[in-house]
Amino acid sequence: MLLNALAALGHRGIKTLRTFGRAGLMLFNAVIGKPEFRKHAPLLVRQLYNVGVLSMLIIIVSGVFIGMVLGLQGYLVLTTYSAETSLGMLVALSLLRELGPVVAALLFAGRAGSALTAEIGLMRATEQLSSMEMMAVDPLRRVISPRLWAGVISLPLLTIIFVAVGIWGGSLVGVSWKGIDAGFFWSAMQDAVDWRLDLVNCLIKSVVFAITVTWIALFNGYDAIPTSAGISRATTRTVVHSSLAVLGLDFVLTALMFGN
């Protein structure tokens, strides 16, 4: 009984290591080993539209409502201590340091990540990738690389948009609804936020999340079982694994940036 359990655990561990190895090789061959940006620039632009532009609606709407919720809840808490003039600081720091990069990455994983996995998995199921290999076209360079770079470029920009509209949503509640003086709101935010440091840390987080989410999405699609059920499971794995990776990496990055 014990030996069977140990054997199953060892088999699972070896399978996991093989998966990480295949994912690492795919990333190396698609990006580091064979970059051809000029040749595949039109493909990159098309994927920037599919991955980035088409994700803007959910990013903007979610950012506005999250900023409004932050403004409302922050106002209710700060009024207890007669510190409602610090609402701008609370909203800006919350969005720049945590909620902006994390929520934007989770939304990106749900919208763009699942779409990438389903698209690549469908190409695998219909043997489009195999056909490219038969025609001496590298699918990693032609299909995977433009999508990977599109994700890495898009998510930081979407994060900045999310933070900007979130701050606007917070000011909408605090200034327009609750009557906080606009000068107090914006001056408190400017005094508390180190725009260079906090914005750089926000962008660093978003770049790390972008690489992780896009990598997971593309590998799950590329490695999916070429059936409808296999593609469905791969898409589910993408959302689950990406969400867990984002939350775990957020703790690690926060500890490195603000732990001292």
Secondary structure per residue as TSV (DSSP state, phi and psi in degrees):
chain	resnum	aa	ss	phi	psi
A	1	M	-	360.0	-48.9
A	2	L	H	-65.7	-40.9
A	3	L	H	-64.2	-38.6
A	4	N	H	-63.9	-40.6
A	5	A	H	-65.3	-42.0
A	6	L	H	-65.6	-38.8
A	7	A	H	-64.7	-42.1
A	8	A	H	-64.5	-39.7
A	9	L	H	-64.9	-42.5
A	10	G	H	-64.5	-41.1
A	11	H	H	-62.6	-40.2
A	12	R	H	-65.3	-41.0
A	13	G	H	-64.6	-42.8
A	14	I	H	-64.3	-40.2
A	15	K	H	-62.9	-40.4
A	16	T	H	-65.1	-42.7
A	17	L	H	-63.5	-39.5
A	18	R	H	-63.1	-40.0
A	19	T	H	-62.7	-44.9
A	20	F	H	-62.7	-37.8
A	21	G	H	-64.0	-45.1
A	22	R	H	-64.5	-39.8
A	23	A	H	-65.0	-40.6
A	24	G	H	-64.9	-41.4
A	25	L	H	-64.4	-39.6
A	26	M	H	-62.2	-43.8
A	27	L	H	-63.4	-43.4
A	28	F	I	-64.1	-47.5
A	29	N	I	-68.7	-32.4
A	30	A	I	-78.3	-31.9
A	31	V	I	-119.5	-60.4
A	32	I	I	-74.9	-41.9
A	33	G	S	-76.9	-29.7
A	34	K	-	-141.2	62.3
A	35	P	-	-80.5	128.9
A	36	E	-	-138.8	74.5
A	37	F	T	-70.3	-41.0
A	38	R	T	-65.4	-43.0
A	39	K	T	-66.0	-37.3
A	40	H	T	-106.8	21.6
A	41	A	H	-59.2	-43.3
A	42	P	H	-60.9	-37.0
A	43	L	H	-65.2	-39.0
A	44	L	H	-64.4	-43.3
A	45	V	H	-62.2	-41.5
A	46	R	H	-63.2	-41.4
A	47	Q	H	-72.7	-30.3
A	48	L	H	-60.8	-36.9
A	49	Y	H	-68.7	-47.5
A	50	N	H	-65.5	-40.9
A	51	V	H	-88.0	-41.1
A	52	G	T	-94.3	-56.6
A	53	V	G	-63.6	-42.4
A	54	L	G	-71.0	-11.9
A	55	S	G	-94.2	-4.3
A	56	M	H	-67.2	-35.0
A	57	L	H	-61.1	-50.6
A	58	I	H	-67.4	-32.4
A	59	I	H	-66.9	-46.6
A	60	I	H	-66.9	-47.9
A	61	V	H	-63.1	-46.0
A	62	S	H	-64.3	-40.4
A	63	G	H	-62.2	-42.3
A	64	V	H	-62.2	-47.4
A	65	F	H	-69.7	-37.8
A	66	I	H	-66.5	-39.6
A	67	G	H	-62.7	-39.5
A	68	M	H	-66.4	-40.6
A	69	V	H	-64.8	-43.1
A	70	L	H	-59.2	-43.7
A	71	G	H	-62.4	-42.3
A	72	L	H	-69.5	-50.9
A	73	Q	H	-65.0	-40.3
A	74	G	H	-63.3	-39.5
A	75	Y	H	-63.0	-43.7
A	76	L	H	-63.3	-36.6
A	77	V	H	-75.6	-45.2
A	78	L	H	-68.5	-30.5
A	79	T	G	-64.7	-24.9
A	80	T	G	-62.2	-32.7
A	81	Y	G	-107.2	14.4
A	82	S	T	54.1	40.2
A	83	A	-	-124.2	31.5
A	84	E	G	-65.3	-17.0
A	85	T	G	-70.8	-12.1
A	86	S	G	-89.8	10.6
A	87	L	H	-61.4	-38.8
A	88	G	H	-60.2	-40.4
A	89	M	H	-62.3	-45.8
A	90	L	H	-61.8	-46.8
A	91	V	H	-64.5	-46.9
A	92	A	H	-66.5	-45.8
A	93	L	H	-66.2	-39.5
A	94	S	H	-62.2	-42.7
A	95	L	I	-74.1	-43.2
A	96	L	I	-69.7	-41.7
A	97	R	I	-87.0	-32.4
A	98	E	I	-130.5	-66.3
A	99	L	I	-64.5	-36.8
A	100	G	H	-58.9	-63.8
A	101	P	H	-65.0	-36.6
A	102	V	H	-72.4	-52.1
A	103	V	H	-66.1	-39.5
A	104	A	H	-61.4	-40.2
A	105	A	H	-67.2	-40.0
A	106	L	H	-64.9	-42.0
A	107	L	H	-65.4	-39.1
A	108	F	H	-63.7	-40.5
A	109	A	I	-64.7	-40.8
A	110	G	I	-70.7	-36.4
A	111	R	I	-91.5	-60.6
A	112	A	I	-81.0	-39.6
A	113	G	I	-62.2	-46.2
A	114	S	H	-64.9	-36.9
A	115	A	H	-65.6	-40.8
A	116	L	H	-63.7	-44.0
A	117	T	H	-62.5	-45.4
A	118	A	H	-63.8	-39.5
A	119	E	H	-66.0	-49.0
A	120	I	H	-66.9	-39.3
A	121	G	H	-62.8	-38.9
A	122	L	H	-67.1	-37.7
A	123	M	H	-64.1	-35.4
A	124	R	H	-68.5	-42.4
A	125	A	H	-67.1	-36.0
A	126	T	T	-89.6	9.0
A	127	E	T	62.5	26.6
A	128	Q	H	-69.1	-37.0
A	129	L	H	-67.0	-40.7
A	130	S	H	-64.3	-37.7
A	131	S	H	-64.4	-38.2
A	132	M	H	-61.9	-42.7
A	133	E	H	-63.5	-37.2
A	134	M	H	-66.5	-28.6
A	135	M	T	-93.2	15.4
A	136	A	T	63.3	30.8
A	137	V	-	-107.6	123.0
A	138	D	-	-74.8	113.0
A	139	P	H	-65.7	-27.5
A	140	L	I	-65.6	-40.2
A	141	R	I	-78.2	-36.2
A	142	R	I	-83.4	-37.3
A	143	V	I	-107.8	-50.1
A	144	I	I	-75.9	-47.9
A	145	S	H	-59.2	-48.0
A	146	P	H	-60.8	-37.2
A	147	R	H	-70.6	-37.2
A	148	L	H	-64.5	-47.5
A	149	W	H	-67.3	-33.5
A	150	A	H	-63.0	-41.4
A	151	G	H	-65.8	-41.2
A	152	V	H	-65.4	-34.9
A	153	I	H	-78.7	-38.5
A	154	S	H	-73.3	-45.5
A	155	L	H	-62.2	-43.5
A	156	P	H	-58.6	-39.2
A	157	L	H	-66.8	-40.8
A	158	L	H	-64.9	-34.6
A	159	T	H	-64.9	-42.4
A	160	I	H	-62.1	-41.8
A	161	I	H	-62.5	-43.3
A	162	F	H	-59.2	-46.7
A	163	V	H	-63.9	-42.8
A	164	A	H	-63.5	-48.4
A	165	V	H	-71.7	-27.6
A	166	G	H	-66.3	-43.5
A	167	I	H	-62.6	-40.2
A	168	W	H	-62.9	-40.7
A	169	G	H	-63.3	-39.8
A	170	G	H	-64.5	-40.0
A	171	S	H	-68.7	-31.5
A	172	L	I	-61.9	-42.8
A	173	V	I	-73.9	-48.9
A	174	G	I	-68.2	-44.1
A	175	V	I	-88.0	-51.8
A	176	S	I	-76.5	-33.7
A	177	W	I	-97.3	-53.2
A	178	K	T	-86.4	-7.8
A	179	G	-	81.8	17.9
A	180	I	-	-68.3	140.5
A	181	D	-	-63.1	131.7
A	182	A	H	-61.8	-35.4
A	183	G	H	-63.6	-42.6
A	184	F	H	-63.5	-42.1
A	185	F	H	-60.6	-52.6
A	186	W	H	-75.6	-33.8
A	187	S	H	-69.7	-37.8
A	188	A	H	-63.0	-39.3
A	189	M	H	-65.9	-43.8
A	190	Q	H	-66.7	-35.7
A	191	D	H	-72.3	-34.7
A	192	A	H	-88.3	-28.9
A	193	V	-	-93.5	125.2
A	194	D	-	-87.0	95.4
A	195	W	H	-60.7	-35.0
A	196	R	H	-69.9	-50.1
A	197	L	H	-70.7	-49.9
A	198	D	H	-66.4	-38.4
A	199	L	H	-68.8	-39.3
A	200	V	H	-64.3	-44.2
A	201	N	H	-62.3	-38.8
A	202	C	H	-61.8	-43.3
A	203	L	H	-69.1	-37.2
A	204	I	H	-61.4	-46.1
A	205	K	H	-59.2	-45.2
A	206	S	H	-66.5	-35.4
A	207	V	H	-67.0	-44.4
A	208	V	H	-61.5	-44.3
A	209	F	H	-64.0	-38.2
A	210	A	H	-63.5	-46.3
A	211	I	H	-61.1	-45.1
A	212	T	H	-65.5	-50.0
A	213	V	H	-64.5	-46.1
A	214	T	H	-67.0	-39.9
A	215	W	H	-61.0	-48.6
A	216	I	H	-60.9	-44.0
A	217	A	H	-63.4	-45.8
A	218	L	H	-69.5	-40.0
A	219	F	H	-67.6	-41.4
A	220	N	H	-62.0	-37.1
A	221	G	H	-70.1	-42.4
A	222	Y	H	-67.5	-31.9
A	223	D	T	-99.6	7.8
A	224	A	S	-70.3	149.7
A	225	I	-	-68.6	128.3
A	226	P	S	-74.8	56.1
A	227	T	S	-134.7	166.9
A	228	S	H	-62.6	-40.6
A	229	A	H	-67.0	-38.2
A	230	G	H	-64.9	-41.1
A	231	I	H	-66.6	-38.9
A	232	S	H	-62.0	-44.8
A	233	R	H	-65.4	-38.8
A	234	A	H	-64.1	-40.3
A	235	T	H	-64.7	-41.3
A	236	T	H	-63.6	-42.7
A	237	R	H	-60.6	-38.2
A	238	T	H	-60.0	-48.8
A	239	V	H	-65.3	-44.3
A	240	V	H	-67.4	-51.8
A	241	H	H	-65.2	-39.4
A	242	S	H	-64.5	-42.9
A	243	S	H	-63.3	-45.0
A	244	L	H	-65.1	-40.3
A	245	A	H	-64.5	-41.2
A	246	V	H	-63.2	-45.9
A	247	L	H	-66.5	-40.9
A	248	G	H	-65.8	-45.8
A	249	L	H	-65.8	-31.2
A	250	D	H	-62.4	-41.9
A	251	F	H	-63.8	-44.9
A	252	V	H	-62.1	-47.4
A	253	L	H	-66.5	-38.9
A	254	T	H	-64.0	-40.6
A	255	A	H	-63.9	-38.3
A	256	L	H	-71.5	-36.7
A	257	M	H	-82.5	-40.0
A	258	F	H	-123.3	9.9
A	259	G	-	-73.3	-23.4
A	260	N	-	-76.2	360.0
